[in-house]
């Protein structure tokens, strides 16, 4: 059964598929160029997020609520980039209509949509965590534990997979049969996932900045400015990298015909290519924004042998594990 994905914020492509050994994208310099760019950023995203997971997992001194939350975010980004990378690469080099390819594509779509939702939720959770650590410092050290962070992350993944499963059913698999449901679902997910993180992160940042300015112990303008730059960079990067995909999704829904087919537009295809590349960049740069800005993590990741010298007992333990 042929599928026409009327919209997918994590795919960003037209879907009139035709059986064949290779994709027509290989014959288009524009499409092939964007695919190569996505391939490069996807590879970087898989490696960088994977390094975050390995580094935080190996270094016991990084087993804090903040770094564990960051590793949870890296896991979500890794799931999205890896599944998206596998799907796009398969669809580019092979367009067969056999059951294995169809099932593989569906699984990749489920994991990519769920991973995207989980990533956005973890960005929000990380902002909430930092807010409590700054505004309610004493209470947070008692109430916020590693087990609670992992539990919240697990619940977030359950919610993300529920959203991803419904999105897969309503938009990707049955978009042609239930056009109105697909429109409402896609528009709701697009708007909520685009606007909600910006509003919450910005609001929490304002509260944190006010608390720092009122505190006699931490009232340093340089600290506030540095935090402002980091949060501004996060919001700006999120808006720039996700806006093309969100706009393309909304336009695609508006051009949807009654039979579930999308009206073809040359400029829409270009916007979708840009949107897909932007999503790859968004889920790739998170490790650099959230983790490499931390001197402690840089020492653990880059300068471990020179800066961090474990004790003799720790060294024996690590050698036994290796």
VODRENKOL-579803 format. One line per 5 residues: number of its first residue (from 1); for each residue x, y, z of C-alpha. Coordinates in steps of 0.001 Angstrom, whole numbers, plus 524288, in hexadecimal, padded with zeros to 5 digits. Layout:
NUM) X/Y/Z | ...
END
This chain:
1) 80000/80000/80000 | 805DC/80CE9/7FBBE | 80706/8175F/80615 | 8063E/8260A/80435 | 80BB9/82CEE/81012
6) 803DF/83958/80F27 | 80CA7/83F77/81958 | 81763/83BCA/82290 | 81EEB/845E6/82A0F | 82A3B/83C87/82B05
11) 82A86/838AA/81CBE | 827A9/844B1/814FA | 8262C/83E5D/807C4 | 81C0A/83BB6/7FD53 | 81795/82DC7/7FD66
16) 812CD/82949/7F035 | 81B4E/81D27/7F067 | 81D6A/81445/7E4EB | 823C0/806EB/7E50C | 8318F/80639/7E01A
21) 83F69/802C2/7E3C9 | 8439E/810CE/7E66F | 83DD0/81DE8/7E9BF | 83BC4/8289A/7DF79 | 842CB/83160/7E933
26) 84F95/82C04/7E3F8 | 84C7F/83289/7D6F1 | 84A01/83FE1/7DD0E | 85622/847BC/7E0F9 | 84E11/84FC6/7EA97
31) 8482B/84401/7F164 | 85501/83CA4/7F16C | 85C2D/84879/7F6EA | 852A6/849D8/8022C | 85368/83B43/804B8
36) 8623C/83BCA/80584 | 86140/84736/80F11 | 85753/83FB2/81748 | 8603F/833D4/816AB | 86BAF/83BCF/81BFC
41) 863FB/8424E/826EF | 85D3D/83571/82A1B | 86A50/82EA3/82BAD | 86F55/839A6/8344A | 862D7/83912/83C62
46) 863E0/82A74/83E8A | 87227/82B7B/842AB | 870B3/83791/84B47 | 8648D/832DF/8526A | 86A9E/8256F/853D0
51) 876D6/82B6D/859DA | 86E59/832CE/8637E | 867AD/82636/867C4 | 87492/81EE7/8691B | 87B73/829FE/8704C
56) 870A3/82C4A/87A32 | 86EE6/81DAE/87C0F | 87D60/81B1D/87E9C | 880B3/826DD/8870B | 87B05/824EC/894A1
61) 87DBC/8330D/8982A | 8741C/836EA/88D7D | 8693B/82EE6/893AD | 861FA/83AFF/89836 | 853F6/83EE1/8958F
66) 85829/8490A/88B8F | 86135/84049/883BB | 857E9/834B5/8846D | 84D43/83D9A/87F17 | 85679/841D3/87447
71) 85965/833A4/870FE | 84AC2/830EE/87050 | 849AE/83C08/86690 | 8551E/83675/85EE4 | 84E51/82933/85E71
76) 84218/82F5B/85897 | 84A35/836A5/84E7B | 851B2/82A2E/84B69 | 8451C/82284/84934 | 83FD4/82CEC/84007
81) 84C3F/82EB4/83818 | 84F2D/8201D/83719 | 8416A/81C4C/832CB | 84062/827EF/82992 | 84DD2/82500/8240A
86) 84A52/816BC/8219E | 83D3C/81A14/81B65 | 84230/824AA/8124E | 84DE8/81CC2/80DFB | 8457D/810E5/80B13
91) 83B40/818B4/8039D | 845AF/81F96/7FB95 | 84CE5/81386/7F71D | 84185/80A21/7F639 | 83337/80C97/7F325
96) 82E34/7FEBE/7F286 | 8204B/7FB9E/7F6A1 | 822ED/7EEFA/7FE11 | 81DAA/7ECDA/80BBC | 82AE3/7EDF2/8125D
101) 82D4F/7FBB4/80D3E | 81F94/8001C/810D1 | 82080/7FA93/81E93 | 82E32/80002/82060 | 82986/80D7D/81C34
106) 81E08/80CFE/825A4 | 826EA/8093A/83100 | 8306B/8142F/82DA7 | 82526/81DE5/82CC7 | 82032/819BC/83A23
111) 82D82/81B21/8408B | 830A9/827F8/839C4 | 823CD/82E87/83D92 | 824A0/82919/84B67 | 832DE/82D1E/84C81
116) 82FB3/83AE2/847ED | 824D4/83C21/85205 | 82D86/83681/85CAC | 83866/83FFF/8592E | 82F75/84BC8/85A2F
121) 829CC/846E7/8670D | 8376B/84493/86C95 | 83B99/85249/868B8 | 83009/8575F/87086 | 8330C/84E4A/87BF2
126) 84130/852AC/87BFD | 83CD3/860DA/87C98 | 8338A/85D9D/887C8 | 83E7A/8567E/88EE3 | 847BE/861FB/88D9F
131) 83D04/86B12/8923B | 83B0F/8635C/89ED5 | 849B5/86201/8A109 | 84B2D/870CE/8A068 | 83E8A/875DA/8A664
136) 83C75/86B21/8B08C | 84A62/866A1/8B294 | 84922/86093/8C024 | 83C5D/8597B/8BD9F | 840C5/85498/8B055
141) 84CBB/84D9E/8B5CA | 843CE/845F7/8BED5 | 8380C/843B7/8B610 | 83E8A/841CC/8A8C8 | 845E7/834E6/8A818
146) 84B8E/82CAC/89D2F | 840B3/822A0/89E95 | 8364D/82D16/89D25 | 83D0B/832C0/8912E | 83DAE/82554/88AD4
151) 82F75/822AD/88E5B | 82AFA/82F81/88857 | 83311/82C89/87C3E | 82CCA/81F14/87B29 | 81F24/824F8/87C3B
156) 822FD/82EF8/871F5 | 826BF/82411/868B4 | 819B2/81D3A/86AFA | 81262/829C6/867BC | 81B13/82C0E/85BDB
161) 818A0/81E6D/85683 | 80A04/82044/858B8 | 80A59/82CF1/850F4 | 812FE/826BA/846A0 | 809F5/81AFA/8453D
166) 7FDE0/82375/843A8 | 80500/82C58/83A11 | 80970/82076/83267 | 7FB86/81B4F/831C2 | 7F47A/8280D/82ECF
171) 7FE1D/82F04/825EC | 807C4/82590/81FE8 | 8002E/818E8/81E2A | 7F21A/81D99/81C9B | 7F395/82B86/817E2
176) 7EC66/828A2/80B39 | 7E0BA/82262/811F3 | 7DF55/82C15/81D2D | 7E37E/838EA/81735 | 7DD22/841B3/82159
181) 7E2B3/839EC/82CBB | 7F010/83A7B/82673 | 7EF15/84931/824B0 | 7EB2F/84BB0/832C5 | 7F53E/84236/8384D
186) 80079/84776/83048 | 7FD22/855B7/832BA | 7FB97/85374/84160 | 8086C/84C21/842AC | 80F9A/8561E/83A53
191) 80AB3/861F5/841D7 | 80C0D/85C17/84F77 | 819A0/85693/84D18 | 81E4B/8635B/84722 | 81859/86D7E/8504A
196) 817F6/8667B/85D75 | 826BD/864B7/85F3B | 829A8/872E3/85BCA | 81F83/87858/86536 | 82359/86F8F/8709D
201) 8320D/870E8/86EE5 | 83110/87FA9/86D94 | 8283B/880FA/8797F | 830D0/8786D/88217 | 83CD7/87FD9/87D9C
206) 836DA/88CC1/881FA | 833D5/88724/88F71 | 8419A/881B2/890CA | 847C3/88E9B/88CD4 | 83F98/89603/896C8
211) 84374/88C8C/8A17B | 851E0/88DF5/89E5A | 850FE/89CB9/89E71 | 84A36/89CB0/8ABAC | 853DC/89347/8B1CC
216) 85F22/899B0/8B90A | 86786/88D90/8B77B | 865FF/88BD9/8A8C5 | 8629C/8997A/8A459 | 86C83/89ADC/89983
221) 868D7/8A15A/88CDA | 87265/898DA/88560 | 86B80/88C8E/88A25 | 85E46/891C4/8860A | 86388/8960D/878DC
226) 869E3/888DB/8768E | 85D6E/88198/879F1 | 855AE/88AFA/87170 | 85E94/8884B/865E3 | 85D4E/87993/8678A
231) 84E76/879DD/86887 | 84D77/883A0/85D58 | 855EF/87AAD/8550C | 84D58/86F09/85867 | 840BE/87602/854D6
236) 84672/87C39/84898 | 84C15/86F5A/843B7 | 83F4B/86855/84661 | 8373C/8728F/83F20 | 84052/8737D/83365
241) 84211/864E3/83191 | 833DB/860D2/83384 | 82CB4/86C3D/82D27 | 82E59/867A9/81EEE | 828F9/85A27/82227
246) 81D6C/85FC6/829BB | 81A1B/86968/81EDF | 81B43/85EC3/81491 | 81242/85606/81C7E | 807D1/86096/81DA3
251) 808AB/863F3/80F25 | 8081C/855A0/80B91 | 7FB9F/853F6/8135B | 7F5B4/8600B/80CF3 | 7F8A3/85A85/7FF64
256) 7F2EC/84D42/802AF | 7E88E/848C4/7F937 | 7DC4D/84166/7FCE3 | 7E20A/83447/7F8E8 | 7EDAA/835B8/801F0
261) 7F77F/8398E/7F778 | 8000D/84571/7F8E3 | 80036/84F8B/7EE1A | 80DFB/84F83/7E8AB | 81597/85C1B/7E990
266) 823CC/85DEC/7E5CB | 82645/867BF/7F0B0 | 81F89/85EF3/7FA9A | 828FE/853FB/7F77F | 83460/85D50/7F9B0
271) 82E96/861E4/8069D | 82CEA/853CC/80AE5 | 83B10/850C3/807AD | 83F55/85C73/80FCF | 8362B/85838/81AC9
276) 83B93/84A7B/81AFA | 84989/84F7C/81B7B | 845BC/85906/82643 | 8405A/84DFE/82E99 | 84CF2/84657/82D06
281) 85492/8524C/8317B | 84B62/854C5/83CF3 | 84CE1/84722/8428B | 85B7E/8471F/83FDE | 85FA0/853D3/8465A
286) 8595A/85135/8539C | 8658D/84A62/858FD | 86DD0/8561F/85552 | 8645D/85FE8/85B5E | 8610B/858B1/867ED
291) 86D4E/850F1/86A98 | 8796A/85689/86438 | 87655/86397/86AB1 | 87953/85CFD/877B1 | 887CC/85D4B/87B97
296) 885B7/8513A/883FB | 88081/84963/87884 | 88B3B/84E39/86F66 | 89564/84935/878F3 | 88EA1/83C0D/879CA
301) 88CF3/83AFC/86B0A | 89961/840E2/86571 | 8A3A7/84216/8700F | 8A0CE/83645/87872 | 8AE96/830D5/87825
306) 8B4FE/83DD9/87B10 | 8AB87/844B1/8842E | 8A474/839D1/88B22 | 8AD06/82FE1/8920E | 8A4E4/825A5/898F6
311) 8A900/81FDB/8A5C3 | 8AFE1/812CB/8A64D | 8A39D/80B99/8AA71 | 89BC0/81226/89FCC | 8A60D/80EC0/895C1
316) 8A5B3/80076/899F3 | 896F4/80072/898D8 | 89760/80663/88B39 | 8A1B4/7FCBC/886B4 | 89980/7F161/88B95
321) 88DAB/7F693/8845A | 89592/7F7C2/877CC
END
